[in-house]
Amino acid sequence: TIVVAAAGNRGLGGGPVGFPAAWPEVLAVGYVEFVEGRIRMSVDSAAGPEIDVLAPGSHVLSTFPERIYAY
C-alpha cells in the first residue's frame, strides 16, 4: 500500500511539511503554479526535504457544485 498526502498549504511563505506527509513512509506532494510563463513551486506550498513529488496546484480545471467546471 502506498500512502500519498498533500504536503500542506501554509499560506504565503510556505512552511514545514505537515503530517501525515512529513512521515518518511508517506509520499509527500507539494504543488507548483504557472507564473509569468513558467512553472515554479508555489510560495504557498509547504516545502522541505520530505517533499517527494510536485503536482499542479493552481489553474486546475475541476468540478464544482451545480454541475459546473471551474479553475
C-alpha positions in Angstrom: 0.0 0.0 0.0 1.2 3.5 -0.9 0.1 6.4 1.2 0.1 9.8 -0.6 -0.6 13.0 1.3 -0.6 16.7 0.5 2.5 18.5 2.0 0.2 21.3 3.1 -0.7 24.8 2.2 0.8 27.0 4.8 0.0 30.4 3.2 2.4 33.0 2.0 5.9 31.8 2.6 5.2 28.1 2.7 6.3 26.4 5.9 7.2 23.0 7.1 5.6 19.9 5.6 2.5 18.8 7.6 1.6 15.4 8.9 0.9 12.8 7.7 3.0 13.9 4.7 6.0 14.5 6.9 6.3 10.9 7.9 9.1 9.1 6.0 6.7 6.3 4.9 4.3 8.7 3.2 4.7 10.0 -0.4 4.6 13.8 0.2 3.2 16.0 -2.6 3.9 19.7 -2.9 2.4 21.9 -5.6 3.5 24.1 -8.5 1.9 27.0 -10.2 2.2 28.7 -13.6 3.6 32.2 -13.2 4.8 34.6 -16.0 5.0 31.8 -18.5 7.0 29.5 -16.2 6.2 26.6 -13.9 7.5 27.1 -10.3 6.9 25.7 -6.9 4.2 27.7 -5.3 5.1 30.1 -2.5 2.1 28.8 -0.6 3.1 25.1 -0.8 4.8 23.7 2.3 8.4 22.9 1.5 11.2 20.7 2.8 13.2 17.6 2.3 10.1 15.5 2.9 8.6 16.5 -0.5 8.8 13.6 -2.9 6.9 14.9 -5.9 5.2 18.1 -7.2 1.8 18.4 -8.8 -0.2 21.2 -10.4 -1.9 23.3 -7.7 -3.3 26.3 -9.4 -5.4 26.9 -12.5 -6.6 23.3 -12.3 -9.9 22.6 -14.1 -12.2 20.9 -11.5 -15.8 20.1 -10.8 -17.9 22.4 -8.6 -21.4 22.2 -7.2 -24.3 22.7 -9.6 -22.6 20.6 -12.3 -20.2 23.2 -13.5 -16.4 23.2 -14.1 -14.1 26.0 -13.0 -10.5 26.8 -12.3 
